[in-house]
């Protein structure tokens, strides 16, 4: 018997679909149901390496579906996000099908030549999930009512159809106009999908619920669709799906230290905001540590912080050129504190990036790095995608840690020490450390408590401040999301 599918669709981007989907995955799993997340087509540079569902080896999926699989307590596979588009700038994206990178395409070319293949890939993946689980929680993308895309809306309309899904519509009240967005969305839907809408959930509400009641009564009267829940404004702390929530490349923004530690006893980690940043979720575990502020800063800004972490980038070459031109390299060379580079950030810390025409612009063979690690990165067409375990040896900003850490690698190119370099290897699988600078290809490093605690302790020690005594990290984001969605009436879905 095929599983029931619930499609969590939205009136717009960033209305809380990912949080609602993750919360439903955990809440229903807590009831003893076998739950699988699904997103037919995702566009994100925040990806994870997971087992391929259609063969041996590993592939890439969007971070939200990895998170939702964890919430559902099921091993993540490429079936959970069979079509992934990874933007790389200039209107192009890398197409990933069943976890395997195919090629880079402009949007028009993708829809003209590969959309039917992508649709078939997504439909087959959903069929496998539906056959193996009790319920599939599918997540839509953006707005379900983008009428210019209704003939090729794989994540929303096509998923609703081929999955025979019941739809939960998510609307965000934080930005205002929630009732107009609900009404407009329902009016613009094709009739067959409009008939699948079982109810609406309003997210990010602040204040007195009774003030909202007249609006809810009226929208139900106008549409005939019930409002099944109103969720308060709360961030469970789930990793972000994409860069929508990040500050613009030329502006700053801070997250973390929600527990109110005295600013004089806090530390700040600067994260330079690459124009093509990817896997920025790597720094989110640091922001959940009491006393730690993670501050995204423009490449041209002074590194006025206690430590620096460089995230990955989807186009290392172009971001390396931008970093050099905007003054980040000079700031890194002058910075007197712990520096960690992750994946593309590791590559940028080195002396140079060679064979760069394969990875980037096609106009040059060698690009300058910051020169704070004596390594050279050489690009090739071979792409590494795999989950890994590494033995942390303890050096650089992780000097006080040793033991096993896990994560994943997604990168093109390899980084090796220069011939006369005297570096330490922080892991049995590579990386490089020189003084207080460390680089590694290991995404998810700070998800490991061992590494996270060692880094935070090291940053505090470098500042000479005493780390405050706290109750530890916040409650599991999966459980917080589940608690949030318990306010949704799922009876119309037979649950």
Protein Blocks (a to p, Z undefined) as FASTA:
>chain_A
ZZdddddddfbehiopmmmmmmmmmmmmmnopacddddfbacdfbdcddddfkbgcjddd
dfklmmmmmmnopacdfklmmbccddebjhiacddeehiafbdcdfklmmmmmmmmmmmm
mmmmmmmmmmmmmbdcdddehjfklmklmmmpfklmmmmmmnopacdddddfkngoklmm
mmmmmmmpcfklmmmpnbdcdehiacjfklmmmmmmmmmmmnopacfbdcddddehiacf
blmlpccfkbccdeejklopafklcccddddddfkbghklmmmmmmmpghiacddddfkb
ccddfbdcddddfblmlmmmmmmmnommmmmmmpgcddddehjlmmmmmmbdchklmmmn
opafbdcdehlaccdddddfbdcddddddddebiajllmggcddddddddeddddddfkl
ccddfbfngcjdehjaccdfbehklmpmklmmmmmmmmmmmnopacdddebjaddfklmm
mmmmmmpcfklnoZZ
